[in-house]
Amino acid sequence: MALVERSAEAGVTILTINRPEKRNSITPEVQAELGSQLQQAEADDAVRVVIITGAGSDFCVGGDFSVVKRMLADAAYRTELERTHFETAESILSFAKPTIAAVNGPALGFGAEIAAFCDMVVMSENAVLADPHVKIGVGPAPGALLVWPQRTSRAIAAELMLTGRDVGAQEARTLGLVNRVAPEGEALTVAMELARTLSDLPREGVMAVKAALRQSYAKLRTEAEHMAS
């Protein structure tokens, strides 16, 4: 069973994090597979848009418990995880084609980061976003730290990261963290509607807009490492 399943429909590729029995929690292997699938999609000229979603009723609840436990106890392992994390983050941020997160359920920690990294976000009305790292005694997710202040405000982003609280779909839309709220079970359907709209537009225009959007996040690794030092 693939950790990240890939399907395609008329220029749109859907990447599905596929650990529903573990609520699509993240391991280094999942991150590596997601990065690999993105590389393949970027190299495929038939792919115009990529959607990232989760299998089952969760989008992604963050790091797998066993991974988090080891990270907190092993500094060397934590350093290696951080390297893998930045590589995965950059694979999404540097992706040359539009990306849409179809948040079909809870998106916590790295799940919230994936949504932040994507160009557009569709969130199911029953889903929540949160960066709960503060609750386990570690700093914020780099993606939330860099992206949320741009999409909302520094004050709102500070509140969300300092408290680690859940943000429901309607509040997330009001704050500017998501584009659209979908009925329960229809996040992927609504994301596909957006993806088809983008796929039907002139490729040159879409790629030009995407290139411009990427510029503000081009130095993710340098900025995040500087903040952590």
C-alpha positions as CSV (number, residue, x, y, z in Angstrom):
1,M,0.0,0.0,0.0
2,A,1.4,3.3,-1.1
3,L,2.0,5.9,1.7
4,V,0.9,8.6,-0.8
5,E,-1.5,7.5,-3.5
6,R,-1.6,9.3,-6.8
7,S,-4.5,9.6,-9.2
8,A,-5.1,11.8,-12.2
9,E,-8.0,13.3,-14.0
10,A,-7.8,15.7,-17.1
11,G,-4.6,17.6,-16.1
12,V,-5.3,17.4,-12.3
13,T,-3.2,15.1,-10.1
14,I,-4.5,14.2,-6.6
15,L,-1.9,13.1,-4.0
16,T,-3.6,11.4,-1.0
17,I,-1.7,10.8,2.2
18,N,-2.7,7.2,2.8
19,R,-2.4,6.2,6.5
20,P,-6.0,6.4,7.5
21,E,-5.5,3.9,10.3
22,K,-3.0,6.4,11.8
23,R,-5.1,9.5,11.0
24,N,-2.6,10.2,8.2
25,S,0.1,11.1,10.7
26,I,3.5,11.9,9.2
27,T,6.7,9.8,9.3
28,P,9.9,10.5,7.4
29,E,8.9,7.9,4.9
30,V,5.6,9.7,4.2
31,Q,7.4,12.9,3.8
32,A,9.9,11.3,1.4
33,E,7.1,9.8,-0.7
34,L,5.2,13.1,-0.8
35,G,8.3,14.8,-2.1
36,S,8.9,12.1,-4.7
37,Q,5.4,12.3,-5.9
38,L,5.6,16.1,-6.3
39,Q,8.8,15.7,-8.3
40,Q,7.1,13.3,-10.7
41,A,4.1,15.6,-11.0
42,E,6.3,18.6,-11.7
43,A,8.2,16.7,-14.5
44,D,4.9,15.5,-16.1
45,D,3.8,18.1,-18.7
46,A,0.3,16.6,-18.6
47,V,-0.1,17.8,-15.0
48,R,-1.5,21.3,-14.7
49,V,-2.6,21.4,-11.0
50,V,-2.0,19.2,-7.9
51,I,-4.4,18.6,-5.1
52,I,-3.2,17.3,-1.8
53,T,-5.7,15.5,0.5
54,G,-5.9,12.8,3.1
55,A,-7.5,9.3,3.1
56,G,-10.4,8.6,5.3
57,S,-11.8,11.2,7.7
58,D,-8.5,13.1,8.5
59,F,-6.3,15.4,6.4
60,C,-3.2,14.9,8.5
61,V,-2.9,15.1,12.3
62,G,0.8,15.9,12.3
63,G,3.7,13.8,13.3
64,D,3.3,10.1,14.2
65,F,3.3,9.6,18.0
66,S,6.3,7.3,17.8
67,V,8.3,9.8,15.7
68,V,7.4,12.7,18.0
69,K,8.4,10.6,21.1
70,R,11.8,9.7,19.6
71,M,12.3,13.3,18.4
72,L,11.9,14.7,21.9
73,A,14.4,12.2,23.3
74,D,17.0,12.1,20.6
75,A,18.7,15.3,19.5
76,A,20.4,13.8,16.5
77,Y,17.2,12.2,15.3
78,R,15.4,15.6,15.7
79,T,18.1,17.2,13.5
80,E,17.6,14.6,10.8
81,L,13.8,15.1,11.0
82,E,14.2,18.8,10.6
83,R,16.3,18.3,7.5
84,T,13.6,16.0,6.0
85,H,10.9,18.4,7.0
86,F,12.5,21.4,5.2
87,E,13.1,19.3,2.1
88,T,9.4,18.3,2.0
89,A,8.3,21.9,2.7
90,E,10.5,23.2,-0.1
91,S,9.2,20.6,-2.5
92,I,5.7,22.1,-2.1
93,L,6.8,25.8,-1.9
94,S,9.1,25.5,-5.0
95,F,6.5,23.5,-7.0
96,A,6.0,25.3,-10.3
97,K,2.4,24.5,-10.8
98,P,-0.6,25.5,-8.7
99,T,-1.4,23.4,-5.6
100,I,-4.7,23.1,-3.7
101,A,-5.1,21.5,-0.3
102,A,-8.4,19.6,0.1
103,V,-8.6,19.6,3.9
104,N,-11.2,16.9,4.5
105,G,-10.7,16.6,8.2
106,P,-8.3,17.7,11.1
107,A,-5.1,19.4,9.8
108,L,-2.8,19.6,12.8
109,G,1.0,20.4,13.0
110,F,2.5,19.3,9.7
111,G,-1.0,18.9,8.3
112,A,-1.6,22.6,8.9
113,E,1.7,23.4,7.3
114,I,0.8,21.5,4.1
115,A,-2.4,23.5,3.9
116,A,-0.4,26.7,4.5
117,F,2.2,25.8,1.8
118,C,-0.5,25.2,-0.9
119,D,-1.6,28.1,-3.1
120,M,-5.3,27.6,-2.2
121,V,-7.1,25.7,0.5
122,V,-10.6,24.1,0.5
123,M,-11.7,23.1,4.0
124,S,-14.5,20.8,5.0
125,E,-17.0,22.5,7.4
126,N,-16.2,19.8,10.0
127,A,-12.4,20.2,9.8
128,V,-10.0,22.1,12.1
129,L,-6.6,23.7,11.7
130,A,-4.1,23.9,14.5
131,D,-0.4,24.2,15.2
132,P,-0.2,22.5,18.7
133,H,3.6,22.3,19.0
134,V,3.5,24.7,22.0
135,K,1.6,22.0,23.9
136,I,4.5,19.5,23.7
137,G,7.1,22.1,24.5
138,V,8.6,22.9,21.1
139,G,8.6,25.9,18.8
140,P,6.0,26.5,16.1
141,A,5.9,24.7,12.7
142,P,8.1,26.7,10.4
143,G,5.3,26.8,7.7
144,A,2.8,28.3,10.1
145,L,5.4,30.8,11.3
146,L,6.2,32.0,7.8
147,V,2.8,31.8,6.1
148,W,0.1,32.5,8.6
149,P,1.2,36.1,9.4
150,Q,1.0,36.8,5.6
151,R,-2.5,35.3,5.3
152,T,-3.9,36.8,8.5
153,S,-1.9,39.1,10.6
154,R,1.1,38.8,13.0
155,A,-1.2,39.3,16.0
156,I,-3.6,36.5,14.9
157,A,-0.8,34.2,13.9
158,A,0.9,34.8,17.3
159,E,-2.3,33.9,19.1
160,L,-2.8,30.7,17.1
161,M,0.8,29.5,17.6
162,L,1.1,30.5,21.3
163,T,-2.2,28.8,22.3
164,G,-2.1,25.9,19.8
165,R,-5.9,26.1,19.7
166,D,-8.2,24.6,17.0
167,V,-9.5,26.9,14.3
168,G,-12.8,25.8,12.7
169,A,-13.5,26.1,9.0
170,Q,-15.7,29.2,9.2
171,E,-13.2,31.0,11.4
172,A,-10.3,29.9,9.2
173,R,-12.1,31.5,6.2
174,T,-12.8,34.7,8.1
175,L,-9.1,34.9,9.1
176,G,-7.9,34.3,5.5
177,L,-6.4,30.9,6.1
178,V,-8.6,29.1,3.6
179,N,-10.3,30.0,0.4
180,R,-13.5,28.0,0.5
181,V,-15.5,26.0,3.0
182,A,-17.1,22.8,1.7
183,P,-19.9,20.7,3.1
184,E,-18.7,17.7,5.1
185,G,-17.3,15.1,2.8
186,E,-17.1,17.4,-0.2
187,A,-13.7,19.1,0.2
188,L,-12.1,17.2,-2.6
189,T,-15.1,17.8,-4.9
190,V,-14.9,21.6,-4.4
191,A,-11.1,21.4,-4.8
192,M,-11.5,19.6,-8.1
193,E,-13.9,22.4,-9.3
194,L,-11.1,25.0,-8.6
195,A,-8.5,22.8,-10.2
196,R,-10.5,22.4,-13.4
197,T,-10.9,26.2,-13.5
198,L,-7.1,26.6,-13.3
199,S,-6.5,23.8,-15.7
200,D,-8.7,25.4,-18.4
201,L,-6.8,28.7,-18.2
202,P,-3.8,29.5,-20.4
203,R,-0.8,27.7,-19.0
204,E,1.5,30.6,-19.6
205,G,-0.6,32.9,-17.4
206,V,-1.1,30.4,-14.6
207,M,2.6,29.7,-14.5
208,A,3.5,33.4,-14.5
209,V,1.2,34.0,-11.5
210,K,2.6,30.9,-9.7
211,A,6.2,32.1,-10.2
212,A,5.3,35.4,-8.7
213,L,3.6,33.9,-5.7
214,R,6.6,31.6,-5.1
215,Q,9.1,34.5,-4.8
216,S,7.9,35.5,-1.3
217,Y,8.7,32.1,0.0
218,A,11.9,31.4,-1.9
219,K,14.1,31.7,1.1
220,L,12.1,29.4,3.4
221,R,15.1,27.3,4.6
222,T,17.4,30.3,5.3
223,E,14.7,32.3,7.2
224,A,13.5,29.2,9.2
225,E,17.1,28.3,10.2
226,H,17.8,31.9,11.2
227,M,14.7,32.0,13.4
228,A,15.7,28.7,15.0
229,S,19.3,29.7,15.7
